Amino acid sequence: MAQQPFPLGQTLATPGALETLETLGIEPSTLLDRHLSCDWSDMEAEDQKSNREALKNGSRVFSSYRLGDGVKIWVITEADRSCTTILLPSEY
């Protein structure tokens, strides 16, 4: 099994994100897997570059995913890798 590129720490999700994911029939683990596998394909090139740099310098890792009906969900791993949160942009 390949080594994780970074630790997730404690995984959290906001109520709005959980409700949205449930409505869309998406498991939170699906987004965590994408985030952890460095799948940043829904993000601009500059944001993807920032994440690659974050893997080297230990800063925050930020993912944004477009889901059904154009809904966006964010996944953020804190710089200290203590936690990763799934949230709606409006909940930031």
N, C-alpha and C positions, 0 to 999 in steps of 0.2 A: 504494500500500500504506500502511495506517495505521501511524503511529509506535507502537512498543511503549510501554506505560505505565511500564515499568521494565526495566532490564537484568537478565538472569538470571545473568550471570557464568559461571563454570565450572559445568557441570551434573554432579552426582554422584548415585549411588543406592547404598543399602546392600544387602548380599547378601540380607537377608530381604525387602526390598521387591522386588528383582529376581526372586527366586524366586516371590513371591506374584503379581506381575504376569504372569510366564511361565505359571504355573498357570492363571490366569484368562484368558489370551490377550489381555492388554492391553499395548500398546506404551507404554513410558515417555513417549514424545513426546506421547501423548494427554493425559496428566496435565499435562505441561509446557505444552501448548497451552491447557488449561483454566485453569491458574494464571495464565499470561500474559495471557489474555483477561479476567481478573478474574471468572471464573465461580466464585463462592463460594457457590453455591446450596445446598450440603450443610451450610453452617455457620449457626450462630445469628446473629441480627441484630446483636448486639453485636460479635461477631467480624468480621462483614462491615464494620461501621462502623470498627473498628480498622484493617482493611486499607485502606479508603479514606483514612483519616488517614495511614497509612504511606506512601501514594503521594505525599502532600503534604509530610510532614515527614522522609521518608527513613529510617523505622524498618523493622523486619523485616516481611516479607509472609509470611503463614502461610495455607495452604490445607489443608483436610481433605476427603477424598472417600470416600464409602461405595461400595464395589465389591461384586461378587458375594458372596453368603453373609454379608453384613454386615461384611465386612472393611473396615477403615479404612486409608487411606494418607495420609500427610502430605507436603506439598511446602512447603519453607521457603526463602525467599530472604533471605539475611543483610542486615542494615541497610546494610552498606557495598557491597552488590550484587556482592560478589566471587564468591559461589557460591550455587547453588540445589541443595538436596538433597531427594531422594525417599526417604522412610523409613517404617517402621512405627512407630506410637506407642511400642511396647515397645523400640524401638531409640534413642529420644531420650535 
